[in-house]
Amino acid sequence: MAEVLSWSSPSAGSGRPSSSCSQQDGSRDDATSLPISCCLPASYDSWSVFRRKKHVLKLAATLVTEHSFSIRRAAHALNVHFSDNDMVPKVSRTGVRTYVADMKWSPKAPGRRTMLPEAFDDALIKWINARRALHFPVFKDDVIAAANLVIRKQEMCEESCLKEVDKGWYYRFLQRHASLIGTANQRPLEVDRAKWSTSKNVGDWYQMVADNLVALNLAEWNAGFNPDAAPGSRASEMIFITKPDRLISFDETRVELDMTKSYKDRKAKILIDKSVERSTATETIAFKGGLQGTGVGGSTASGRALPALFVFMGGSLQPRWLSQSPDCDFYDEDGRMRQCFFLCNKKGGVVNDVGVQYLRDVVLPCFPDVAEDNPLAIVCDGHGSHLTLPLIEFCRAHHIHVLLRVPHTTHLTQGEDVSNFARFKPEFRRQKAELLVQKFARGAFGFGPEDLMALITPAWNVAFSKDVNKVGWERTGLHPFTRCVYHRLRAQEAAATQTLHDAGFDYNLLHTLVPGGDPQHARDSDSEEDEEEAQAALIGKGRITSAHLYSLGPVTADRAYGIVKARVLSKELAAAAAKDKRDAREAAAREAREQLAHMADTLVITHKAQIRALCVKDLAALLAKHAPQDAAAHKKLKKRSEYVEAVLSIFSHIPEQLPRQVSSC
């Protein structure tokens, strides 16, 4: 945008050549003759209206493509040319434009010419593409403001006779460059996701996963691996997973009967009747409130669905709520399919020890042969329930190894998000709408708690079928181990870098630093002192998150386990110290209250004048004894006069002063 734009006046339009053929059927032949033959066929009168209009559109397209007519001029010229013939339908600019587009040809500058030079549009397009390469939004007002800024800075107002552009120019600008830029609904990308979703972070994570799967004898190195091979080929796979049934992934999602919270979802658009008023046409019947909770589901790398876990919000579970259970691919000793597991808590989420219960009661029974030489590996996100000390100790005791994903990249590297739940949510929404229609037909309105599992079960079976599970593992590049997310991010960054280079940007925001230092350096450090310093630094940073642990390998390994355990111990010591301080403060306050009570007992109040003569400490003692229920209000008192008024309000029944004793002679 900073380059100097040279303005050149548009070339003058050439005169119209004379017509070369005679007109028939009453068509005109004057100074506006066209450079093509516009003779109508003899059978034109017998054609259908559609065929007649198509013939005229074809003539207009010929003027545009072969004789450099604008779409507006071509449509107008033909309408004037055949204005005396009622059999020839008139054509519009939209019709000509559509016909030209169907011919796979797009004019470079359709419509009226802009008063600004082409270099102006080129610079503006580069600026837009550079902003979008960095994932910053570009709105209509941004484009107009940028264009006006360039016009003022380059002093183009006098040369182009244009002081500023408006939204009309903006829409013509989009029309001229429709093949290069367009508009769409934005998808907000959180800053943390943009920060962590880089090829370096994801590439290091793939390397960490490969190293640990091979070390656990769940995979083997590919002898023919070629890092430069085409993504998706066998040579591009770093490892081959030999035991896909021992590698699992799981995640949780919210489930609820409420239908009003997803009305802003653009993927849930409805069809409407445009003949009805819009405010009425967009109304839909929806159930509000009802039972809600969290569903936990997962699968193995071979595509086998794990039994589900559902945590409902509330204090208890009713048997009638649990009438149905989604299918899975694991069976018990008697050959019966394993049922899902149900819990309830106040929040209806995966909190406290729910993670341990899921592994102990749902996952581990599916793998009874887990041993030290036949371990189980879990790939999951860094949710707080996956980093608790009880869960890590349980996994260490049962030969389960937990590998964390890169923080804030579950939209790319978690199969449940990219495949399973992407299928579950729309199907669950459809099931709720279908059941609501059925109940409405029977005269029943709304859902009951027993309907939740009846709605979840069919949608869950669709979302966690074997085919969908395999798609999730493939899209995340884990099985097969194609590292497709790394290759995709690398290609996007290369394209974005080239766009920034073309636009002349001097900065690059595509490569970000991981908080907590360089993970690769942390892995390569062999010094015990360095490791101790790193652990001490992590323990002192506050809450432990996946950002600190994901690059260290399994969180169940000794190093990550030591960090988590030390942090828990540090929190316990801090909590104990805080409790001691709190107990000391309470003891001091209790002793002070006892002293005030003793002081109040020694005071005998007989008249108000005596109260006005007391000090603040005595007044506070009287308030603490006679009005303890107003202690919070008494703490706000500051002046002695305020204390006196508060005490006087309590002893309002006593006299102002004692009467004088009159002695007789």
C-alpha positions in Angstrom: 0.0 0.0 0.0 3.0 2.3 0.4 4.1 2.2 -3.2 3.5 5.2 -5.4 0.7 4.6 -7.8 0.8 6.2 -11.2 -2.5 7.3 -12.5 -3.4 6.9 -16.2 -6.6 8.1 -17.7 -8.8 5.5 -19.2 -8.6 5.1 -22.9 -11.3 6.8 -24.9 -14.0 4.6 -26.2 -13.8 3.9 -29.9 -16.6 4.7 -32.3 -19.1 2.1 -33.2 -18.6 0.5 -36.6 -21.3 0.3 -39.1 -23.5 -2.7 -39.5 -22.7 -5.2 -42.3 -26.0 -6.8 -42.8 -29.6 -5.8 -43.4 -32.2 -6.1 -40.7 -35.4 -8.0 -40.9 -38.5 -8.5 -38.8 -38.7 -4.8 -38.2 -35.3 -4.5 -36.5 -33.6 -1.1 -36.8 -30.6 -0.1 -38.9 -29.2 3.2 -37.8 -26.0 4.8 -36.3 -26.0 2.3 -33.5 -25.3 -0.7 -35.8 -23.4 -3.5 -34.3 -20.2 -5.1 -35.5 -21.8 -8.6 -35.7 -24.5 -10.1 -37.9 -27.8 -9.9 -36.0 -30.0 -11.6 -38.7 -32.7 -13.7 -37.1 -33.3 -17.2 -38.5 -36.4 -17.9 -40.6 -37.8 -20.2 -38.0 -37.2 -17.7 -35.1 -41.0 -17.2 -34.7 -41.6 -20.8 -34.0 -39.0 -21.0 -31.2 -39.8 -21.1 -27.5 -39.3 -18.0 -25.4 -36.4 -19.6 -23.7 -34.6 -20.4 -27.0 -35.3 -16.9 -28.3 -33.7 -15.3 -25.2 -30.8 -17.7 -25.3 -30.1 -16.6 -28.9 -30.0 -12.9 -27.9 -27.8 -13.7 -24.9 -25.4 -15.5 -27.2 -25.2 -12.4 -29.5 -24.5 -10.3 -26.4 -21.8 -12.7 -25.2 -20.1 -12.5 -28.6 -20.0 -8.7 -28.3 -18.4 -9.0 -24.9 -15.8 -11.7 -25.7 -14.9 -10.7 -29.2 -15.5 -7.0 -29.5 -14.5 -5.7 -26.0 -18.0 -4.5 -25.2 -18.9 -4.1 -21.6 -21.8 -6.2 -20.3 -23.9 -3.1 -19.7 -23.2 -1.8 -23.3 -23.8 -5.2 -24.9 -27.2 -5.6 -23.2 -28.3 -2.0 -24.0 -27.2 -2.2 -27.6 -29.1 -5.4 -28.4 -32.2 -4.1 -26.6 -32.1 -1.0 -28.7 -31.3 -2.9 -31.9 -34.4 -5.2 -31.5 -36.7 -2.7 -29.9 -39.1 -2.7 -32.8 -39.5 -6.5 -32.8 -41.9 -7.7 -30.2 -40.8 -11.3 -30.8 -37.3 -10.6 -29.4 -37.2 -10.6 -25.6 -35.1 -8.0 -23.8 -32.0 -9.1 -21.9 -30.6 -7.9 -18.7 -27.1 -7.3 -17.5 -27.4 -10.1 -15.0 -28.5 -12.5 -17.8 -25.6 -11.5 -20.0 -23.1 -11.8 -17.2 -24.4 -15.3 -16.3 -24.2 -16.5 -19.9 -20.7 -15.2 -20.2 -19.7 -17.0 -17.0 -21.2 -20.2 -18.3 -18.9 -19.8 -21.3 -15.9 -20.1 -18.8 -14.8 -16.5 -19.6 -14.7 -13.7 -17.1 -14.1 -10.1 -18.3 -11.2 -8.3 -16.7 -13.2 -5.2 -15.9 -17.0 -5.7 -16.3 -19.3 -2.7 -15.9 -18.2 0.9 -16.0 -14.5 1.6 -15.7 -13.1 2.9 -12.4 -11.5 6.3 -12.3 -8.5 4.9 -10.5 -5.6 3.1 -12.2 -5.2 -0.7 -12.2 -2.1 -0.5 -10.1 -4.3 0.9 -7.3 -6.5 -2.2 -7.3 -3.5 -4.5 -7.5 -1.9 -2.8 -4.4 -5.2 -3.0 -2.5 -5.6 -6.7 -3.3 -2.0 -7.4 -2.1 -2.8 -5.6 1.2 -6.0 -7.7 1.7 -4.3 -11.0 0.9 -1.5 -10.1 3.3 -3.9 -9.4 6.1 -5.8 -12.6 5.5 -2.5 -14.6 5.4 -2.0 -13.5 9.0 -5.7 -14.5 9.7 -6.7 -10.9 10.5 -10.2 -9.9 9.5 -10.8 -7.5 6.6 -14.2 -5.9 6.6 -15.9 -3.6 4.1 -15.1 -0.5 6.1 -11.4 -1.6 6.3 -11.1 -1.7 2.6 -12.8 1.6 2.0 -10.7 3.3 4.7 -7.5 1.8 3.2 -8.4 3.0 -0.3 -9.2 6.5 0.9 -6.0 6.6 2.8 -4.0 5.8 -0.3 -5.9 8.4 -2.3 -5.0 11.1 0.2 -1.4 10.1 0.7 -0.7 9.7 -3.0 -2.5 13.0 -3.8 -4.7 11.4 -6.4 -7.8 13.5 -5.7 -7.0 16.1 -8.4 -5.7 13.6 -11.0 -8.7 11.3 -10.7 -11.3 13.9 -9.7 -12.2 11.5 -6.9 -11.9 12.6 -3.3 -12.9 9.3 -1.7 -14.6 6.0 -2.5 -17.8 4.7 -1.1 -19.6 1.4 -0.7 -20.7 1.5 -4.3 -17.1 1.5 -5.4 -16.4 -1.4 -2.9 -19.0 -3.6 -4.5 -17.8 -2.8 -8.0 -14.2 -3.5 -6.8 -15.4 -7.0 -5.7 -17.1 -7.5 -9.0 -14.0 -6.6 -11.0 -11.8 -9.0 -9.1 -14.3 -11.8 -8.3 -11.8 -14.4 -9.4 -9.3 -13.3 -6.9 -11.2 -12.2 -3.7 -14.6 -12.8 -2.3 -16.7 -12.6 0.9 -17.7 -15.3 3.4 -18.8 -15.6 7.0 -15.8 -15.4 9.3 -14.8 -18.2 11.6 -13.1 -16.7 14.6 -9.7 -18.3 15.4 -8.8 -17.8 19.1 -5.4 -16.2 19.7 -4.1 -19.2 21.6 -5.0 -21.6 18.8 -3.3 -19.3 16.3 -0.3 -19.2 18.6 0.1 -22.9 19.0 -1.0 -24.2 15.6 2.3 -24.0 13.8 4.2 -26.6 11.8 7.1 -26.6 14.3 4.9 -27.3 17.3 2.9 -30.0 15.6 6.0 -31.5 13.9 7.8 -31.8 17.3 4.7 -33.4 18.8 4.6 -36.1 16.0 8.2 -36.8 16.7 7.5 -37.2 20.4 4.6 -39.5 19.8 6.6 -41.7 17.3 9.5 -42.0 19.8 7.3 -43.1 22.6 5.1 -45.5 20.6 8.3 -47.3 19.4 9.7 -47.4 22.9 6.5 -49.0 24.1 6.7 -51.7 21.4 3.4 -50.4 19.9 5.0 -49.3 16.6 8.2 -49.8 14.6 10.3 -47.4 12.5 9.8 -47.3 8.8 13.1 -48.3 7.2 12.0 -46.6 3.9 11.0 -43.3 5.5 11.7 -40.3 3.4 10.9 -36.9 4.9 10.7 -35.4 1.4 8.2 -38.1 0.1 4.7 -37.0 -1.1 2.4 -36.7 1.9 0.1 -39.7 2.1 2.5 -42.2 0.5 4.0 -45.1 2.4 7.4 -43.6 2.4 6.1 -40.5 4.2 5.0 -42.6 7.2 7.6 -42.2 10.0 6.4 -45.3 11.9 4.1 -48.2 11.4 1.7 -48.8 14.3 1.9 -52.6 14.9 -0.6 -52.7 17.8 -3.4 -50.3 16.9 -5.7 -51.9 19.5 -3.4 -50.7 22.3 -3.5 -47.1 21.2 -6.7 -45.2 22.2 -8.1 -41.6 22.2 -11.0 -40.1 24.0 -12.7 -36.7 24.6 -15.8 -35.3 26.1 -18.7 -33.1 24.8 -21.7 -31.4 26.3 -25.1 -33.1 25.9 -28.4 -31.4 26.8 -32.1 -31.4 26.0 -32.1 -27.6 25.5 -32.6 -26.6 21.8 -32.3 -22.9 22.2 -28.5 -22.5 22.8 -27.5 -23.5 19.2 -29.7 -21.1 17.3 -26.6 -19.0 16.3 -24.9 -22.0 14.7 -24.6 -21.2 11.0 -24.4 -24.9 10.3 -28.0 -25.2 11.6 -29.6 -23.0 9.1 -33.3 -23.7 8.3 -35.3 -23.3 5.1 -38.0 -20.6 5.1 -40.9 -19.6 3.0 -40.1 -16.1 1.6 -43.8 -15.4 0.9 -44.3 -15.2 4.7 -43.2 -12.3 6.9 -39.5 -12.9 7.8 -40.0 -12.5 11.6 -42.6 -15.3 11.4 -40.9 -17.4 8.8 -37.8 -17.9 10.9 -39.6 -19.0 14.1 -39.0 -22.6 15.2 -40.5 -24.6 18.0 -37.7 -25.4 20.5 -37.5 -27.0 23.9 -35.7 -25.0 26.6 -34.1 -26.3 29.8 -34.1 -30.0 30.8 -31.5 -32.5 31.8 -27.9 -31.9 30.8 -24.5 -33.4 31.3 -21.3 -34.5 29.6 -20.6 -37.5 27.3 -17.2 -39.1 27.1 -16.4 -41.3 24.1 -13.3 -42.6 22.3 -11.9 -45.3 20.1 -8.8 -47.4 19.4 -6.5 -46.7 16.4 -8.1 -49.8 14.7 -11.5 -48.1 14.8 -13.1 -50.0 17.7 -15.5 -47.8 19.8 -15.0 -47.7 23.5 -17.9 -47.8 25.9 -19.2 -44.3 26.7 -19.4 -42.5 30.0 -22.2 -40.0 30.8 -22.0 -37.5 33.7 -25.4 -35.9 34.4 -26.0 -32.7 36.4 -27.7 -33.3 39.7 -27.5 -35.1 42.9 -28.9 -38.5 42.0 -29.7 -40.7 39.0 -33.1 -42.2 38.3 -33.2 -45.7 36.7 -35.8 -44.6 34.1 -33.2 -42.1 32.7 -30.8 -45.0 31.9 -33.0 -47.1 29.7 -30.7 -47.1 26.7 -27.0 -47.4 26.1 -24.9 -46.7 23.0 -23.2 -49.5 21.2 -19.4 -50.3 21.5 -17.0 -52.9 20.1 -16.0 -54.5 23.4 -17.7 -57.5 25.1 -17.5 -59.1 28.5 -16.5 -62.6 29.4 -20.0 -63.8 28.7 -20.0 -62.3 25.2 -22.4 -59.5 26.0 -21.7 -56.0 24.8 -20.4 -53.7 27.5 -22.8 -51.0 28.6 -22.0 -47.4 29.1 -21.3 -46.0 32.6 -23.3 -43.3 34.3 -22.3 -40.7 37.0 -23.8 -37.5 38.4 -22.3 -34.5 40.1 -23.1 -30.9 40.7 -21.7 -29.5 37.4 -22.4 -32.5 35.2 -18.8 -32.5 33.9 -15.5 -34.3 34.1 -14.2 -32.9 37.4 -12.4 -34.2 40.5 -11.9 -38.0 40.2 -14.2 -38.6 37.2 -11.1 -39.2 35.0 -9.9 -42.0 37.4 -13.4 -43.6 37.4 -13.6 -43.5 33.6 -10.3 -45.4 33.3 -11.0 -47.8 36.1 -14.6 -48.7 35.3 -14.9 -48.1 31.6 -11.5 -48.4 29.8 -9.5 -50.8 31.8 -12.1 -53.6 31.8 -11.9 -53.6 28.0 -8.2 -54.5 28.2 -7.8 -57.2 30.9 -4.4 -58.2 29.5 -2.6 -54.9 30.2 0.9 -55.6 31.6 4.3 -54.1 31.7 5.3 -55.8 28.4 1.9 -55.2 26.9 1.0 -51.6 27.9 -1.8 -49.3 26.8 -1.2 -45.8 25.3 -3.7 -43.0 25.5 -3.5 -39.8 23.3 -5.7 -37.1 24.8 -5.8 -33.3 25.3 -4.6 -31.4 28.3 -7.9 -31.1 30.2 -7.4 -30.5 33.9 -8.9 -33.9 34.7 -6.1 -35.6 32.7 -3.3 -34.0 34.8 -4.5 -34.8 38.3 -2.0 -36.7 40.6 -4.5 -39.5 41.4 -5.1 -40.2 37.6 -1.3 -40.2 36.9 -0.7 -42.6 39.8 -3.5 -44.9 38.7 -2.1 -45.0 35.2 1.4 -45.7 36.4 0.1 -48.6 38.6 -1.8 -50.2 35.7 0.8 -49.7 32.8 -1.1 -47.0 31.1 0.9 -44.2 29.3 -0.7 -40.9 28.6 0.5 -38.7 25.7 -0.8 -35.1 25.6 -1.6 -33.2 22.4 -0.2 -29.8 21.6 -2.2 -27.3 23.6 -5.1 -25.5 21.8 -4.8 -27.7 18.7 -7.6 -30.2 19.3 -9.4 -28.8 16.3 -6.5 -30.2 14.2 -5.0 -33.1 16.1 -8.0 -34.7 18.0 -10.0 -37.2 16.1 -13.1 -36.8 18.2 -13.3 -33.1 17.3 -12.6 -33.4 13.6 -14.7 -36.5 13.0 -16.8 -38.0 15.8 -18.4 -35.0 17.5 -18.6 -33.3 14.1 -21.1 -36.1 13.2 -22.7 -36.4 16.6 -23.8 -32.8 17.1 -25.9 -32.3 13.9 -27.3 -35.8 14.2 -28.2 -35.2 17.9 -29.9 -31.9 16.9 -31.8 -33.7 14.2 -33.0 -36.4 16.6 -34.3 -33.8 19.0 -36.2 -32.0 16.3 -37.7 -35.3 15.0 -38.8 -36.4 18.5 -40.3 -33.0 19.2 -42.4 -33.3 16.0 -43.6 -36.8 17.1 -44.5 -35.6 20.5 -46.3 -32.5 19.1 -48.4 -34.8 16.9 -49.4 -36.9 19.9 -50.3 -33.7 21.9 -47.3 -33.8 24.2 -45.0 -30.8 24.5 -41.4 -30.8 25.6 -38.9 -33.5 26.7 -38.5 -35.4 30.0 -35.3 -36.6 31.6 -35.9 -40.1 30.2 -35.7 -38.7 26.7 -32.0 -37.7 26.9 -30.5 -41.2 26.5 -33.2 -42.1 23.9 -31.9 -39.1 21.8 -28.2 -39.6 22.5 -28.1 -43.3 21.7 -28.8 -43.3 17.9 -26.7 -40.2 17.3 -23.8 -41.7 19.3 -24.0 -44.9 17.3 -23.7 -43.0 14.1 -20.8 -40.8 15.4 -18.7 -43.6 16.8 -19.2 -46.2 14.1 -16.0 -48.0 13.0 -15.8 -46.0 9.7 -16.1 -42.6 11.4 -13.5 -43.6 14.0 -11.0 -44.5 11.3 -11.6 -41.2 9.6 -10.7 -39.4 12.8 -7.4 -41.2 13.1 -6.6 -40.6 9.5 -7.4 -36.9 9.5 -5.1 -36.4 12.5 -2.3 -38.2 10.8 -1.8 -40.8 13.6 -3.0 -44.0 11.9 -1.6 -44.3 9.3 1.2 -42.1 10.7 1.2 -39.7 7.8 1.6 -36.5 9.9 -0.9 -34.9 7.5 -1.6 -31.9 9.9 2.1 -31.0 9.9 2.3 -31.1 6.1 -0.9 -29.0 5.8 0.3 -26.4 8.2 3.7 -26.3 6.6 2.1 -25.6 3.1 -0.2 -23.0 4.6 2.8 -21.2 6.2 4.8 -21.3 3.0 1.9 -19.8 1.0 1.3 -17.1 3.7 5.0 -16.2 3.7 5.0 -15.8 0.0 1.9 -13.6 0.2 3.6 -11.4 2.8 6.7 -11.2 0.6 4.7 -10.2 -2.4 2.9 -7.5 -0.4 6.2 -6.1 1.0 5.5 -6.9 4.6 8.6 -6.7 6.8 7.3 -8.8 9.7 6.3 -12.4 10.1 3.8 -13.5 12.7 3.5 -17.1 11.6 6.2 -18.5 13.9 5.6 -18.2 17.6 7.5 -19.2 20.7 6.2 -21.9 23.0 5.8 -20.6 26.6 8.3 -22.1 29.0 11.3 -22.3 26.7 12.3 -24.4 23.7 10.8 -27.9 24.1 13.5 -29.4 21.9 16.2 -28.0 24.1 14.4 -29.4 27.2 14.3 -32.9 25.7 18.0 -32.8 24.6 19.2 -31.6 28.0 21.2 -34.4 29.8 22.3 -32.5 32.8 20.6 -33.4 36.1 21.1 -29.9 37.4 19.4 -28.5 34.3 16.4 -30.8 34.8 16.1 -29.9 38.5 16.2 -26.2 37.6 13.6 -26.7 34.9 11.3 -28.6 37.3 11.8 -26.0 40.0 10.9 -23.3 37.4 7.7 -25.2 36.4 6.7 -25.8 40.0 7.0 -22.0 40.7 4.9 -20.9 37.7 1.6 -21.7 39.3 -1.0 -24.0 37.8 0.5 -26.9 35.7 -1.0 -27.1 32.2 -0.4 -29.2 29.2 1.8 -26.4 27.8 4.5 -27.3 30.4 4.2 -31.1 30.0 3.2 -32.2 26.5 6.7 -32.0 25.1 8.2 -34.1 27.9 6.8 -37.4 26.7 4.1 -39.4 28.6 2.9 -37.5 31.7 3.0 -40.9 33.4 6.8 -41.0 33.0 9.1 -40.2 35.9 10.0 -36.7 34.8 6.5 -35.3 34.3 5.2 -37.3 37.2 7.8 -35.7 39.4 6.8 -32.2 38.3 3.1 -32.9 39.0 3.8 -34.5 42.3 6.1 -31.7 43.4 3.5 -29.1 42.4 0.8 -30.9 44.3 3.0 -31.1 47.4 3.8 -27.4 47.0 0.1 -26.6 46.8 -0.6 -28.7 49.9 2.2 -27.0 51.9 0.9 -23.6 50.7 -2.6 -24.6 51.8 -1.4 -25.8 55.2 0.5 -22.5 55.7 -2.6 -20.5 54.7 -4.7 -22.6 57.1 -2.3 -21.9 60.0 -2.5 -18.2 59.3 -6.2 -18.3 59.1 -6.4 -20.2 62.4 -4.1 -17.7 64.1 -6.2 -14.8 62.9 -9.4 -16.5 64.2 -7.7 -17.2 67.5 -6.6 -13.6 67.9 -10.1 -12.4 66.9 -11.7 -14.8 69.4 -9.4 -13.5 72.2 -10.2 -9.9 71.3 -13.9 -10.7 71.4 -13.5 -12.2 74.9 -11.6 -9.1 76.1 -14.3 -6.9 74.8 -17.0 -9.0 76.5 -15.1 -8.8 79.8 -14.8 -5.0 79.4 -18.5 -4.8 78.7 -19.4 -6.8 81.7 -17.6 -4.3 84.0 -19.5 -1.4 82.6 -22.8 -0.6 84.3 -24.7 2.0 82.2 -27.3 4.0 84.1 -27.8 7.1 81.9 -26.9 8.5 78.5 -24.5 11.1 79.8 -22.3 8.3 81.0 -22.3 6.8 77.5 -21.1 10.1 76.0 -18.1 10.0 78.3 -16.9 6.5 77.3 -13.8 5.9 75.1 -14.1 4.2 71.7 -12.8 0.8 73.1 -15.5 0.8 75.7 -18.2 1.7 73.2 -17.0 -1.1 70.8 -17.2 -3.5 73.8 -20.9 -2.5 74.4 -21.8 -2.9 70.8 -20.1 -6.4 70.6 -22.1 -7.5 73.7 -25.5 -6.1 73.1 -25.7 -6.1 69.3 -23.5 -9.0 67.9 -25.9 -9.5 65.0 -24.9 -6.1 63.6 -21.1 -6.7 63.7 -20.6 -6.2 60.0 -22.2 -2.7 60.2 -20.2 -1.8 63.3 -16.9 -2.5 61.5 -17.7 0.4 59.2 -17.8 2.9 62.1 -14.8 5.3 62.1 -15.6 8.3 64.3 -16.2 8.3 68.0 -19.5 10.2 67.5 -20.7 7.3 65.2 -19.9 4.8 68.0 -21.8 7.0 70.5 -24.9 7.2 68.3 -24.8 3.4 67.8 -24.7 2.7 71.5 -27.3 5.3 72.3 -29.7 3.6 69.9 -29.3 0.4 72.0 -29.8 2.1 75.3 -32.5 4.5 74.2 -34.7 3.5 77.2 -32.4 4.9 79.9 -32.7 8.5 81.1 -30.5 11.3 79.9 -28.9 11.6 83.4 -29.7 10.5 86.9 -32.0 12.9 88.9 -30.2 14.8 91.8 -30.8 13.6 95.3 -32.5 16.4 97.4 -31.5 16.0 101.1 -33.8 17.3 103.9 -32.5 19.4 106.8 
